[in-house]
Amino acid sequence: MLLLAMAPQDEPILQTIEDKWHSDILLFLQNKLPKIFVVLLVIFILQRIVLFFVKKMRSRADHQVGNFHRAAQLRTMASILRATSIGVLGFIAFLQILNIFDIPYQPILASAGIVGVGIGLGAQSIFKDMINGIFILVEDQYNVGEIVVLAGLKGTVEDLSLRRTSLRDSDGTLYIIPNSQIATVSNLSRDYAVAALNVSVDASANPDKVIALLTKIAGDIREDAAFKDITVADPVVLGVDKIDGRAVTYPIQIRVRVNQRDRVLRELRRRIILAFEKDGIPLGNDPANMLILRAPNPTAPPAQQPLIGS
């Protein structure tokens, strides 16, 4: 067996390397590690402070029962504050750690700026997303919790940032829409909503009687204790709006609070069915789906059966 012996002239070199590593580790433990700990601790405390304000804003939003728009604004600002703080505090922590290790970050920032120009030329949609997101927030087009129609999709806004909007529809599907794709906003949760119902009645019913009955039904809902705080104006029965064959249409409109339209319409339909059944008023039929049956003539001879074969 061949044994490799260390040359005597190599021992001072190894000793120097070992001493240098030992001094570097001691320097890191005594000087740099406490600074890193302090930076991370400060970032953690700042993030907890931000999350505290985010939680307070969401709590205040939950208590804004009578002001839905204000509650939506608070939830939106809480979402934006949380998302922005994570990026800003993370970037600050990164720069501070570079400074602790004596790594100059100015060249890195300059390189990032040059690379950013190149990326910006190929990713202009990202900047368009952010610019459009700023206008959405500044103009208060919609907020978290509101029901909107964006890019042809209808749902409740679950999250909103400068780059994208998260929309949840009634089936539970979550849509992620870049803000640059939002050209038209239909906000269904601002100020008030209109519960509109077109009641189709057969032409044999007296129109004056039908209008009076519909007015009474809608007025009873308006005065009902369960709906008094929901409806914000007296209902309106517009009269005979359309005649289609034997079907006569009577529109009803009730102005209600936002996101309460379906509840009022369900109760309105239920009461109309019960009232029409009680007063014997027939509902209208679609002429395209009507089937006219004629009673057979008992004196008519039986139809001749076709002969099969010869």
C-alpha positions as CSV (number, residue, x, y, z in Angstrom):
1,M,0.0,0.0,0.0
2,L,1.2,3.4,-1.0
3,L,0.8,6.0,1.8
4,L,0.6,9.6,0.7
5,A,2.3,11.8,3.2
6,M,1.7,15.5,3.5
7,A,4.6,17.7,2.5
8,P,6.0,19.8,5.4
9,Q,5.7,22.9,3.2
10,D,1.9,22.4,2.9
11,E,1.2,22.5,6.6
12,P,1.5,26.3,7.0
13,I,-0.9,26.8,4.0
14,L,-3.5,24.5,5.6
15,Q,-3.1,26.1,8.9
16,T,-3.6,29.5,7.4
17,I,-6.8,28.4,5.6
18,E,-8.1,26.8,8.8
19,D,-7.4,29.9,10.8
20,K,-9.1,32.1,8.1
21,W,-12.2,29.9,8.1
22,H,-12.3,29.9,11.8
23,S,-12.0,33.7,12.0
24,D,-14.7,34.1,9.2
25,I,-17.1,31.9,11.1
26,L,-16.5,33.8,14.3
27,L,-17.0,37.1,12.5
28,F,-20.2,35.8,11.0
29,L,-21.5,34.6,14.3
30,Q,-20.5,37.7,16.3
31,N,-21.2,40.4,13.7
32,K,-23.4,39.4,10.8
33,L,-25.8,36.9,12.3
34,P,-27.1,39.3,14.9
35,K,-27.7,41.9,12.2
36,I,-29.6,39.4,10.0
37,F,-31.6,38.4,13.0
38,V,-32.5,42.0,13.8
39,V,-33.5,42.7,10.1
40,L,-35.7,39.6,10.0
41,L,-37.2,40.5,13.4
42,V,-38.0,44.1,12.3
43,I,-39.5,42.8,9.0
44,F,-41.6,40.3,11.0
45,I,-42.8,43.0,13.4
46,L,-43.7,45.3,10.5
47,Q,-45.6,42.5,8.7
48,R,-47.5,41.7,11.9
49,I,-48.4,45.4,12.2
50,V,-49.7,45.4,8.6
51,L,-51.7,42.2,9.2
52,F,-53.2,43.8,12.4
53,F,-54.5,46.8,10.4
54,V,-55.7,44.4,7.6
55,K,-57.6,42.4,10.2
56,K,-59.1,45.6,11.7
57,M,-60.2,46.8,8.3
58,R,-61.9,43.5,7.6
59,S,-63.5,43.6,11.0
60,R,-64.9,47.1,10.4
61,A,-66.1,45.9,7.0
62,D,-68.1,43.1,8.6
63,H,-69.8,45.6,10.9
64,Q,-70.8,47.9,8.0
65,V,-74.3,46.3,7.8
66,G,-76.1,49.3,6.5
67,N,-73.4,50.5,4.1
68,F,-72.4,47.8,1.7
69,H,-70.4,50.0,-0.5
70,R,-68.2,51.2,2.4
71,A,-67.7,47.6,3.5
72,A,-66.6,46.6,0.0
73,Q,-64.1,49.5,0.0
74,L,-62.6,48.4,3.3
75,R,-62.2,44.8,2.1
76,T,-60.5,46.0,-1.1
77,M,-58.1,48.2,0.7
78,A,-57.2,45.4,3.1
79,S,-56.5,43.1,0.2
80,I,-54.3,45.6,-1.6
81,L,-52.4,46.5,1.6
82,R,-51.7,42.9,2.4
83,A,-50.4,42.1,-1.1
84,T,-48.3,45.2,-1.5
85,S,-46.7,45.0,2.0
86,I,-45.4,41.4,1.3
87,G,-43.6,42.6,-1.8
88,V,-42.2,45.8,-0.3
89,L,-41.0,44.3,3.0
90,G,-39.5,41.4,1.2
91,F,-37.6,43.7,-1.2
92,I,-36.3,45.8,1.8
93,A,-35.2,42.7,3.6
94,F,-33.3,41.5,0.5
95,L,-31.4,44.8,0.2
96,Q,-30.5,44.9,3.9
97,I,-29.1,41.3,3.8
98,L,-27.0,42.3,0.8
99,N,-25.7,45.3,2.7
100,I,-24.8,43.1,5.7
101,F,-22.7,40.8,3.5
102,D,-21.0,43.8,2.0
103,I,-22.5,43.0,-1.4
104,P,-23.0,46.2,-3.4
105,Y,-26.6,46.2,-4.6
106,Q,-26.3,49.3,-6.8
107,P,-25.0,47.2,-9.8
108,I,-27.8,44.7,-9.2
109,L,-30.4,47.4,-9.3
110,A,-28.8,48.8,-12.4
111,S,-28.8,45.4,-14.1
112,A,-32.3,44.8,-13.0
113,G,-33.3,48.1,-14.6
114,I,-31.7,47.2,-17.9
115,V,-33.2,43.7,-17.8
116,G,-36.5,45.3,-16.9
117,V,-36.5,47.4,-20.0
118,G,-36.0,44.3,-22.1
119,I,-38.7,42.4,-20.3
120,G,-41.0,45.4,-20.5
121,L,-40.8,45.3,-24.3
122,G,-42.0,41.7,-24.3
123,A,-44.4,41.9,-21.4
124,Q,-46.3,45.1,-22.0
125,S,-49.6,43.5,-20.9
126,I,-48.3,43.3,-17.3
127,F,-47.8,47.0,-17.2
128,K,-51.1,47.5,-18.8
129,D,-52.7,45.2,-16.1
130,M,-51.2,47.4,-13.4
131,I,-52.1,50.7,-15.0
132,N,-55.7,49.5,-15.5
133,G,-55.7,48.2,-11.9
134,I,-54.7,51.7,-10.6
135,F,-57.6,53.3,-12.5
136,I,-60.0,50.7,-11.2
137,L,-59.0,51.6,-7.6
138,V,-58.8,55.3,-8.1
139,E,-62.2,55.5,-9.9
140,D,-63.8,53.0,-7.5
141,Q,-65.2,51.0,-10.3
142,Y,-65.8,47.9,-8.1
143,N,-64.6,46.5,-4.7
144,V,-64.2,43.1,-3.0
145,G,-67.6,41.5,-2.2
146,E,-69.5,43.3,-5.0
147,I,-71.3,41.4,-7.8
148,V,-70.0,42.5,-11.2
149,V,-69.9,41.5,-14.8
150,L,-66.3,41.6,-16.1
151,A,-65.1,40.4,-19.6
152,G,-68.5,38.7,-20.1
153,L,-68.2,36.8,-16.7
154,K,-70.6,37.4,-13.8
155,G,-69.7,36.7,-10.2
156,T,-68.6,38.1,-6.8
157,V,-65.3,39.8,-6.5
158,E,-63.2,37.7,-4.1
159,D,-59.8,39.4,-4.5
160,L,-58.5,42.5,-6.3
161,S,-54.9,43.5,-6.9
162,L,-53.2,45.9,-9.3
163,R,-52.6,43.0,-11.8
164,R,-55.7,40.8,-11.6
165,T,-59.2,40.3,-10.4
166,S,-60.6,37.1,-8.9
167,L,-64.3,36.4,-9.6
168,R,-66.4,33.6,-8.1
169,D,-69.7,32.7,-9.9
170,S,-72.8,31.2,-8.5
171,D,-71.6,27.6,-9.3
172,G,-68.4,28.1,-7.3
173,T,-66.1,28.5,-10.3
174,L,-63.2,30.9,-9.7
175,Y,-62.2,33.2,-12.6
176,I,-58.8,34.9,-12.7
177,I,-59.1,38.0,-15.0
178,P,-56.1,40.2,-15.9
179,N,-57.1,43.8,-15.4
180,S,-56.0,44.6,-18.9
181,Q,-58.8,42.4,-20.2
182,I,-61.5,44.5,-18.4
183,A,-62.9,47.0,-20.9
184,T,-66.4,47.4,-19.5
185,V,-67.6,47.0,-15.9
186,S,-71.2,46.2,-15.0
187,N,-71.5,46.7,-11.2
188,L,-74.7,45.1,-9.8
189,S,-74.0,46.1,-6.2
190,R,-74.1,49.9,-6.3
191,D,-76.7,52.1,-4.6
192,Y,-79.7,49.9,-5.3
193,A,-81.1,47.1,-7.4
194,V,-84.4,46.7,-9.2
195,A,-86.4,43.5,-8.7
196,A,-88.2,43.3,-12.0
197,L,-90.8,40.6,-12.7
198,N,-92.9,40.2,-15.9
199,V,-96.1,38.4,-15.0
200,S,-97.8,36.7,-17.9
201,V,-101.6,36.4,-17.6
202,D,-104.2,35.0,-19.9
203,A,-106.1,37.5,-22.0
204,S,-109.4,36.4,-20.5
205,A,-108.6,38.0,-17.2
206,N,-109.8,41.6,-16.6
207,P,-106.7,43.9,-16.9
208,D,-107.9,46.3,-14.2
209,K,-108.5,43.5,-11.8
210,V,-105.0,42.0,-12.5
211,I,-103.3,45.4,-12.1
212,A,-105.1,46.0,-8.8
213,L,-104.2,42.5,-7.5
214,L,-100.5,42.8,-8.5
215,T,-100.3,46.3,-6.8
216,K,-101.8,44.8,-3.6
217,I,-99.4,41.9,-3.6
218,A,-96.3,44.0,-4.2
219,G,-97.5,46.6,-1.6
220,D,-98.0,43.8,1.0
221,I,-94.4,42.7,0.5
222,R,-93.2,46.4,0.9
223,E,-95.0,46.6,4.2
224,D,-94.0,43.2,5.5
225,A,-91.6,43.4,8.4
226,A,-89.3,40.8,6.8
227,F,-88.9,43.0,3.7
228,K,-89.4,46.5,5.0
229,D,-85.7,47.2,5.5
230,I,-84.9,45.5,2.1
231,T,-87.2,47.5,-0.2
232,V,-86.3,51.1,-0.5
233,A,-89.2,52.4,-2.6
234,D,-92.8,51.7,-3.3
235,P,-93.4,49.1,-6.0
236,V,-94.6,50.1,-9.4
237,V,-97.0,48.0,-11.7
238,L,-96.5,49.5,-15.2
239,G,-99.8,48.1,-16.6
240,V,-100.2,46.1,-19.8
241,D,-96.8,46.0,-21.4
242,K,-97.1,43.3,-24.1
243,I,-99.7,41.2,-25.8
244,D,-98.5,38.0,-27.5
245,G,-101.4,35.9,-28.6
246,R,-103.4,35.0,-25.5
247,A,-100.5,36.0,-23.2
248,V,-100.6,39.5,-21.6
249,T,-97.5,40.8,-19.8
250,Y,-97.7,43.0,-16.7
251,P,-94.3,44.2,-15.5
252,I,-93.7,44.8,-11.8
253,Q,-90.7,46.8,-10.5
254,I,-89.5,47.1,-6.8
255,R,-86.4,49.0,-5.9
256,V,-84.4,47.1,-3.3
257,R,-81.1,47.1,-1.6
258,V,-78.1,45.7,-3.3
259,N,-77.8,41.9,-3.4
260,Q,-81.4,41.5,-2.1
261,R,-83.2,41.2,-5.5
262,D,-83.5,37.4,-5.6
263,R,-85.0,37.2,-2.1
264,V,-87.8,39.7,-3.0
265,L,-88.5,38.1,-6.4
266,R,-88.9,34.6,-4.8
267,E,-91.5,35.9,-2.3
268,L,-93.3,37.9,-5.0
269,R,-93.6,34.8,-7.3
270,R,-94.9,32.7,-4.4
271,R,-97.6,35.2,-3.4
272,I,-98.7,35.8,-7.0
273,I,-99.3,32.1,-7.6
274,L,-101.3,31.8,-4.4
275,A,-103.4,34.9,-5.1
276,F,-104.1,34.0,-8.7
277,E,-105.1,30.5,-7.7
278,K,-107.5,31.9,-5.1
279,D,-109.1,34.4,-7.4
280,G,-109.2,32.1,-10.4
281,I,-107.0,34.2,-12.7
282,P,-105.3,32.0,-15.3
283,L,-101.6,32.5,-16.0
284,G,-100.6,33.2,-19.6
285,N,-99.2,30.6,-22.0
286,D,-96.6,30.9,-24.7
287,P,-98.4,30.7,-28.0
288,A,-95.5,28.8,-29.5
289,N,-96.0,26.0,-27.0
290,M,-99.8,25.8,-27.1
291,L,-101.4,22.6,-28.4
292,I,-105.0,22.9,-29.5
293,L,-107.0,19.6,-28.9
294,R,-110.3,19.1,-30.6
295,A,-112.9,16.7,-29.3
296,P,-113.7,13.9,-31.8
297,N,-117.1,13.9,-33.6
298,P,-119.0,10.8,-32.5
299,T,-121.1,10.8,-35.8
300,A,-118.0,10.9,-38.0
301,P,-117.1,7.6,-39.7
302,P,-113.9,5.9,-38.6
303,A,-110.8,6.8,-40.5
304,Q,-109.9,4.5,-43.3
305,Q,-106.8,2.4,-42.5
306,P,-104.2,2.4,-45.2
307,L,-103.7,-0.9,-47.0
308,I,-100.4,-2.6,-46.5
309,G,-99.2,-4.7,-49.3
310,S,-101.2,-5.7,-52.4
